[in-house]
């Protein structure tokens, strides 16, 4: 069996499973290009290895499963020729597609911060097991990007329009709400995760193994679902804003203020992205996302958002447009236009 281990991601055969450990705990296991390439190569090997019956992925440390892509490296790429950023998104999306199409159970233990790129290496798996420290979010519009890594596909398919809320607002879910929303499939207390991995390694059926440890939690989100579904009832961002403003509640006012602080071009593009994704197959969604990613890394809002949130941490981005009303249809259409080199798939 070929090994593709690097210091940043470790691979091991444990019994009948291939085990992946994302190993950048000080960076909350944020995904680098090298990690994405290594995971892709190893998964391709395991996909045809008869000794491997399932794959399990975890994050090192107690704080993060995977907090996203290595945003600082992408920012630095944008200060030069942008080649790293273009290559990163191409290979990251190939990995997301490979996980979605993987021919064996792919089980992600999403205990800790699971955002952006971390969602991409978990949510497309067959089982996504939340733990006590799970914190799920798609916060991309807040840094001038869009909810990617397959968000075009999975977000519009969440119940009660929850995906539109998550993708446009960047709001966070803890374990119980992650299961309720459908981004996690089960909740297993964190201290049971090692025994759960041992059960997988022994050859137990993944669902039967999880059933031994799974617990039920009440989801606070359930009490908000009716309102969220009403606020995000259609794909028109101006109408969503209008409904939030008309609501009059503190909850609606806080959500509206949060969304109005995000990149206007990101918000408009994301609203169209999710609307289109609801009618697209997964492969089509990933091709669309690579088009969007290429346009965002060639623009300004992404780098300004990263500067404000990650680099300078002043949380005062100066977006290219002041409000969603200032974004033209022609600007938005350009983000969705075909590329000379489209995303290609490995399986």
TORMARKOL-18942 format. One record per residue (C-alpha): residue number from 1; chain; x, y, z. Coordinates in steps of 0.25 Angstrom, whole numbers, plus 5000, padded with zeros to 4 digits. Layout:
N
NUM:A:X:Y:Z
...
This chain:
347
1:A:5000:5000:5000
2:A:5006:5013:4996
3:A:5007:5024:5007
4:A:5005:5038:5004
5:A:5008:5044:5019
6:A:5013:5058:5021
7:A:5015:5064:5034
8:A:5002:5072:5032
9:A:4993:5060:5029
10:A:4996:5045:5034
11:A:4991:5032:5028
12:A:4990:5019:5034
13:A:4983:5006:5032
14:A:4976:5001:5045
15:A:4970:4988:5043
16:A:4960:4989:5031
17:A:4960:5004:5031
18:A:4969:5015:5025
19:A:4971:5026:5036
20:A:4973:5040:5032
21:A:4978:5050:5043
22:A:4978:5065:5039
23:A:4991:5069:5047
24:A:4992:5084:5048
25:A:4986:5086:5062
26:A:4992:5100:5064
27:A:4985:5104:5051
28:A:4972:5097:5055
29:A:4976:5087:5044
30:A:4974:5097:5033
31:A:4975:5091:5019
32:A:4987:5093:5011
33:A:4990:5090:4996
34:A:5000:5079:5000
35:A:4989:5073:5010
36:A:4979:5073:4998
37:A:4988:5066:4989
38:A:4993:5056:4999
39:A:4978:5052:5003
40:A:4974:5051:4988
41:A:4986:5042:4985
42:A:4983:5033:4997
43:A:4968:5032:4995
44:A:4971:5028:4981
45:A:4980:5017:4986
46:A:4970:5012:4996
47:A:4958:5013:4987
48:A:4964:5000:4980
49:A:4971:4994:4992
50:A:4963:4981:4996
51:A:4969:4982:5010
52:A:4962:4995:5012
53:A:4947:4995:5015
54:A:4945:5009:5020
55:A:4952:5022:5022
56:A:4951:5030:5035
57:A:4956:5045:5036
58:A:4959:5052:5049
59:A:4966:5065:5053
60:A:4978:5066:5063
61:A:4976:5073:5076
62:A:4963:5077:5083
63:A:4959:5090:5077
64:A:4958:5087:5062
65:A:4954:5077:5052
66:A:4958:5086:5041
67:A:4955:5101:5041
68:A:4956:5103:5026
69:A:4966:5106:5015
70:A:4979:5112:5019
71:A:4974:5126:5016
72:A:4987:5133:5020
73:A:4994:5125:5009
74:A:4983:5129:4999
75:A:4985:5143:5003
76:A:5000:5143:5001
77:A:4997:5137:4987
78:A:4988:5148:4983
79:A:4999:5158:4987
80:A:5008:5152:4976
81:A:5003:5144:4963
82:A:4991:5137:4969
83:A:4996:5123:4964
84:A:4996:5116:4977
85:A:4981:5121:4980
86:A:4977:5116:4966
87:A:4984:5102:4968
88:A:4979:5101:4982
89:A:4964:5102:4978
90:A:4966:5093:4966
91:A:4971:5082:4975
92:A:4963:5085:4987
93:A:4950:5083:4978
94:A:4955:5071:4972
95:A:4957:5065:4986
96:A:4943:5069:4990
97:A:4938:5062:4977
98:A:4946:5050:4980
99:A:4940:5049:4994
100:A:4926:5050:4989
101:A:4928:5039:4979
102:A:4937:5030:4988
103:A:4932:5016:4986
104:A:4934:5012:5001
105:A:4929:5018:5014
106:A:4936:5031:5017
107:A:4933:5035:5031
108:A:4937:5048:5037
109:A:4938:5051:5052
110:A:4935:5066:5052
111:A:4938:5069:5066
112:A:4943:5083:5067
113:A:4943:5095:5058
114:A:4938:5090:5044
115:A:4937:5102:5034
116:A:4939:5104:5020
117:A:4950:5094:5015
118:A:4947:5086:5027
119:A:4933:5084:5022
120:A:4938:5080:5009
121:A:4946:5068:5014
122:A:4934:5064:5023
123:A:4920:5067:5018
124:A:4921:5059:5005
125:A:4924:5046:5013
126:A:4914:5035:5016
127:A:4915:5038:5031
128:A:4918:5051:5038
129:A:4919:5049:5053
130:A:4918:5061:5062
131:A:4924:5062:5076
132:A:4923:5071:5088
133:A:4932:5082:5082
134:A:4926:5082:5068
135:A:4925:5096:5062
136:A:4920:5096:5048
137:A:4919:5109:5039
138:A:4921:5113:5025
139:A:4926:5128:5027
140:A:4932:5131:5013
141:A:4923:5143:5010
142:A:4929:5150:5022
143:A:4943:5149:5015
144:A:4938:5153:5001
145:A:4937:5139:4996
146:A:4925:5130:4994
147:A:4920:5117:5001
148:A:4928:5107:4993
149:A:4934:5093:4995
150:A:4921:5087:4990
151:A:4912:5097:4997
152:A:4905:5100:4983
153:A:4900:5085:4984
154:A:4898:5082:4999
155:A:4893:5096:5004
156:A:4880:5097:4996
157:A:4877:5083:4999
158:A:4876:5085:5014
159:A:4862:5085:5020
160:A:4854:5098:5023
161:A:4863:5107:5015
162:A:4874:5105:5025
163:A:4885:5104:5015
164:A:4881:5118:5010
165:A:4882:5124:5024
166:A:4895:5117:5027
167:A:4902:5120:5013
168:A:4898:5135:5013
169:A:4899:5138:5028
170:A:4911:5130:5032
171:A:4904:5126:5045
172:A:4909:5115:5053
173:A:4903:5102:5058
174:A:4907:5093:5070
175:A:4906:5078:5070
176:A:4891:5077:5073
177:A:4887:5087:5062
178:A:4897:5081:5052
179:A:4890:5068:5053
180:A:4876:5075:5052
181:A:4881:5083:5040
182:A:4886:5070:5033
183:A:4901:5074:5032
184:A:4904:5064:5042
185:A:4897:5050:5042
186:A:4900:5046:5056
187:A:4904:5051:5070
188:A:4914:5043:5078
189:A:4920:5049:5091
190:A:4934:5052:5089
191:A:4940:5043:5099
192:A:4934:5031:5091
193:A:4941:5035:5078
194:A:4953:5026:5080
195:A:4945:5014:5083
196:A:4936:5017:5071
197:A:4949:5017:5062
198:A:4953:5004:5068
199:A:4939:4998:5065
200:A:4941:5003:5050
201:A:4955:4997:5050
202:A:4950:4983:5055
203:A:4941:4982:5043
204:A:4927:4986:5049
205:A:4917:4992:5039
206:A:4919:5007:5041
207:A:4904:5010:5044
208:A:4903:4998:5053
209:A:4916:5003:5060
210:A:4911:5017:5061
211:A:4897:5012:5067
212:A:4905:5006:5079
213:A:4910:5020:5083
214:A:4900:5030:5077
215:A:4892:5040:5087
216:A:4881:5049:5084
217:A:4881:5064:5087
218:A:4870:5074:5087
219:A:4873:5084:5076
220:A:4871:5099:5079
221:A:4870:5102:5064
222:A:4857:5095:5064
223:A:4850:5107:5071
224:A:4856:5116:5060
225:A:4853:5108:5048
226:A:4839:5114:5044
227:A:4845:5128:5044
228:A:4857:5125:5037
229:A:4849:5118:5026
230:A:4840:5130:5025
231:A:4851:5140:5024
232:A:4859:5132:5013
233:A:4846:5128:5006
234:A:4852:5131:4992
235:A:4865:5134:4985
236:A:4864:5149:4985
237:A:4874:5156:4994
238:A:4866:5169:4994
239:A:4854:5162:4998
240:A:4861:5154:5009
241:A:4866:5167:5015
242:A:4852:5173:5014
243:A:4846:5162:5021
244:A:4856:5163:5032
245:A:4854:5178:5034
246:A:4839:5176:5034
247:A:4840:5165:5045
248:A:4844:5175:5056
249:A:4850:5165:5065
250:A:4864:5166:5071
251:A:4867:5153:5065
252:A:4864:5158:5051
253:A:4870:5171:5053
254:A:4883:5164:5058
255:A:4883:5155:5046
256:A:4881:5167:5036
257:A:4892:5175:5042
258:A:4901:5163:5041
259:A:4898:5160:5026
260:A:4899:5175:5022
261:A:4913:5175:5027
262:A:4918:5165:5018
263:A:4923:5167:5004
264:A:4911:5171:4995
265:A:4917:5164:4983
266:A:4919:5151:4991
267:A:4905:5152:4996
268:A:4899:5154:4982
269:A:4907:5144:4975
270:A:4904:5134:4987
271:A:4889:5136:4986
272:A:4890:5133:4971
273:A:4899:5121:4973
274:A:4890:5114:4983
275:A:4878:5117:4974
276:A:4885:5110:4962
277:A:4891:5099:4971
278:A:4877:5094:4975
279:A:4875:5089:4961
280:A:4889:5084:4957
281:A:4896:5071:4959
282:A:4908:5070:4968
283:A:4918:5070:4957
284:A:4911:5082:4951
285:A:4912:5089:4964
286:A:4927:5087:4966
287:A:4930:5092:4952
288:A:4922:5105:4955
289:A:4929:5107:4968
290:A:4943:5106:4961
291:A:4938:5117:4952
292:A:4934:5126:4963
293:A:4947:5123:4971
294:A:4955:5127:4959
295:A:4947:5140:4958
296:A:4948:5143:4973
297:A:4963:5141:4974
298:A:4965:5150:4962
299:A:4956:5161:4969
300:A:4958:5170:4981
301:A:4948:5167:4992
302:A:4954:5153:4996
303:A:4967:5159:4999
304:A:4961:5171:5006
305:A:4952:5162:5014
306:A:4964:5153:5018
307:A:4972:5166:5022
308:A:4961:5171:5031
309:A:4958:5158:5038
310:A:4971:5150:5037
311:A:4983:5159:5035
312:A:4980:5172:5041
313:A:4968:5167:5049
314:A:4962:5181:5049
315:A:4949:5175:5045
316:A:4946:5187:5036
317:A:4947:5183:5022
318:A:4945:5193:5011
319:A:4937:5185:5000
320:A:4937:5189:4985
321:A:4922:5192:4986
322:A:4915:5199:4998
323:A:4902:5191:4997
324:A:4896:5180:4989
325:A:4888:5190:4981
326:A:4901:5195:4975
327:A:4905:5182:4969
328:A:4901:5181:4954
329:A:4895:5169:4947
330:A:4907:5169:4937
331:A:4917:5168:4949
332:A:4910:5156:4954
333:A:4908:5149:4941
334:A:4923:5150:4939
335:A:4926:5141:4951
336:A:4918:5130:4945
337:A:4924:5130:4931
338:A:4931:5118:4926
339:A:4946:5117:4927
340:A:4956:5113:4917
341:A:4961:5102:4927
342:A:4949:5096:4934
343:A:4950:5087:4947
344:A:4953:5073:4943
345:A:4950:5060:4952
346:A:4958:5048:4956
347:A:4947:5038:4957
